[in-house]
Amino acid sequence: MSDPSPTSSRPPFAIVAGFGIPGREVVNLLTARGVPFVVVELNPLTVARTVKGGLNIVHGDIATETALLAAGIDRATLLALAVPDDVAVLRAVELARRLNPAVRILARCRRVSTAIEAARRGADEVLSEEQLVGAEFARLAGPLLRG
């Protein structure tokens, strides 16, 4: 992942979309580094459960301007799109880039074609699940061929 520090003198602030395993990993990193953040989560049960534990989390659809503005996209230095929804990721990249041209965007994509499109729309870093799984399959298949 690229350095979440902004190129300007603005203090770091992150928005993490999705609180599944990828989102939690980003939250763990941000917490360890002392970077303030807010999580935007679509599942109201997850929000209700985690807000009780003190997590800075709000209910919303990251693919909407309303949710991005409520989360503080105007001051965000990092937007980590960790949701497993390619359509939402592409829409969020486009909206975030328009609302805050300086924000660094990390996008999780299911398909390689979506990762290419996310980069075209302005994501700084993209992860393609297809590519990652393919690489891991090849790594694990190698030892099985020695048989």
C-alpha positions as CSV (number, residue, x, y, z in Angstrom):
1,M,0.0,0.0,0.0
2,S,1.2,3.5,-0.7
3,D,2.0,5.9,2.1
4,P,-1.3,7.4,3.3
5,S,0.4,10.7,4.1
6,P,-0.9,13.5,2.0
7,T,1.4,15.5,-0.2
8,S,0.1,18.7,1.6
9,S,0.4,19.5,5.3
10,R,-3.1,18.2,6.1
11,P,-3.2,15.7,9.0
12,P,-4.0,12.1,7.9
13,F,-7.6,11.0,8.1
14,A,-8.9,7.8,6.5
15,I,-12.3,6.5,5.4
16,V,-12.6,2.7,5.3
17,A,-15.5,1.3,3.3
18,G,-16.6,-2.1,4.5
19,F,-15.8,-3.9,7.8
20,G,-15.2,-7.4,6.5
21,I,-11.8,-9.0,6.8
22,P,-10.1,-6.5,4.4
23,G,-11.6,-3.5,6.0
24,R,-10.7,-4.8,9.5
25,E,-7.1,-5.2,8.4
26,V,-6.9,-1.6,7.3
27,V,-8.5,-0.5,10.5
28,N,-5.9,-2.5,12.5
29,L,-3.1,-0.7,10.5
30,L,-4.6,2.7,11.0
31,T,-5.1,2.1,14.7
32,A,-1.5,0.9,15.2
33,R,-0.3,4.0,13.4
34,G,-2.6,6.4,15.3
35,V,-4.3,7.6,12.2
36,P,-7.9,8.8,12.8
37,F,-10.5,7.1,10.6
38,V,-14.2,6.4,10.1
39,V,-15.7,3.1,8.8
40,V,-18.7,3.3,6.4
41,E,-20.6,0.0,6.5
42,L,-23.7,-1.0,4.6
43,N,-24.8,-3.8,7.0
44,P,-26.8,-2.2,9.8
45,L,-26.3,-5.2,12.1
46,T,-22.5,-4.8,11.8
47,V,-22.8,-1.1,12.5
48,A,-25.0,-1.7,15.6
49,R,-22.7,-4.4,16.9
50,T,-19.4,-2.6,16.4
51,V,-20.5,0.9,17.5
52,K,-21.2,-0.6,21.0
53,G,-17.5,-1.5,21.1
54,G,-16.5,2.0,20.4
55,L,-15.6,1.7,16.7
56,N,-16.0,5.0,14.7
57,I,-18.5,3.5,12.2
58,V,-21.5,4.9,10.4
59,H,-24.2,3.2,8.3
60,G,-24.2,4.1,4.7
61,D,-23.6,3.2,1.1
62,I,-20.1,4.3,0.1
63,A,-21.2,4.6,-3.5
64,T,-23.3,7.6,-2.7
65,E,-22.2,11.2,-2.4
66,T,-24.2,11.5,0.9
67,A,-22.2,8.8,2.6
68,L,-18.9,10.1,1.3
69,L,-19.7,13.6,2.5
70,A,-20.9,12.4,5.9
71,A,-17.8,10.4,6.3
72,G,-15.6,13.4,5.7
73,I,-14.3,12.9,2.2
74,D,-13.4,16.6,2.0
75,R,-10.7,16.1,4.6
76,A,-9.8,12.5,3.9
77,T,-6.2,11.7,2.9
78,L,-7.0,8.0,2.3
79,L,-10.1,6.2,1.1
80,A,-9.8,2.4,1.4
81,L,-12.6,0.8,-0.6
82,A,-12.7,-2.7,0.9
83,V,-16.3,-3.7,-0.2
84,P,-16.8,-6.8,-2.3
85,D,-19.0,-4.9,-4.8
86,D,-17.3,-3.8,-8.1
87,V,-20.1,-1.5,-9.1
88,A,-20.0,0.3,-5.8
89,V,-16.2,0.5,-5.9
90,L,-16.2,2.1,-9.4
91,R,-18.9,4.6,-8.4
92,A,-17.1,5.5,-5.1
93,V,-13.8,6.0,-6.9
94,E,-15.5,8.4,-9.4
95,L,-17.3,10.3,-6.7
96,A,-14.4,10.5,-4.3
97,R,-12.1,11.8,-7.0
98,R,-14.6,14.5,-7.9
99,L,-15.2,15.5,-4.2
100,N,-11.5,15.4,-3.1
101,P,-9.0,15.3,-6.0
102,A,-6.1,14.9,-3.5
103,V,-7.4,11.8,-1.6
104,R,-5.4,8.6,-2.1
105,I,-7.7,5.8,-3.1
106,L,-7.1,2.0,-2.5
107,A,-9.7,-0.1,-4.3
108,R,-10.5,-3.8,-3.8
109,C,-11.9,-5.3,-7.0
110,R,-13.2,-8.7,-7.7
111,R,-12.3,-8.8,-11.4
112,V,-9.2,-7.8,-13.2
113,S,-11.3,-5.8,-15.7
114,T,-12.8,-3.8,-12.8
115,A,-9.3,-3.1,-11.4
116,I,-8.2,-1.7,-14.7
117,E,-11.3,0.5,-14.8
118,A,-10.9,1.6,-11.2
119,A,-7.3,2.8,-12.0
120,R,-8.6,4.5,-15.1
121,R,-11.2,6.4,-13.0
122,G,-8.6,7.5,-10.5
123,A,-7.8,4.8,-7.9
124,D,-4.1,5.1,-6.8
125,E,-3.8,1.4,-5.9
126,V,-6.0,-1.5,-6.9
127,L,-6.2,-5.1,-5.8
128,S,-7.9,-7.7,-8.0
129,E,-9.2,-10.8,-6.2
130,E,-8.9,-12.8,-9.4
131,Q,-5.3,-11.9,-9.7
132,L,-4.4,-12.6,-6.1
133,V,-6.3,-15.9,-6.0
134,G,-4.6,-16.9,-9.3
135,A,-1.2,-16.2,-8.0
136,E,-1.9,-18.1,-4.8
137,F,-3.2,-21.1,-6.8
138,A,-0.1,-21.2,-8.8
139,R,2.1,-21.0,-5.7
140,L,0.2,-23.8,-4.0
141,A,0.1,-26.0,-7.1
142,G,3.9,-26.0,-7.5
143,P,4.6,-28.3,-4.6
144,L,1.7,-30.7,-5.5
145,L,3.4,-31.4,-8.9
146,R,6.5,-32.8,-7.1
147,G,4.6,-35.9,-6.2
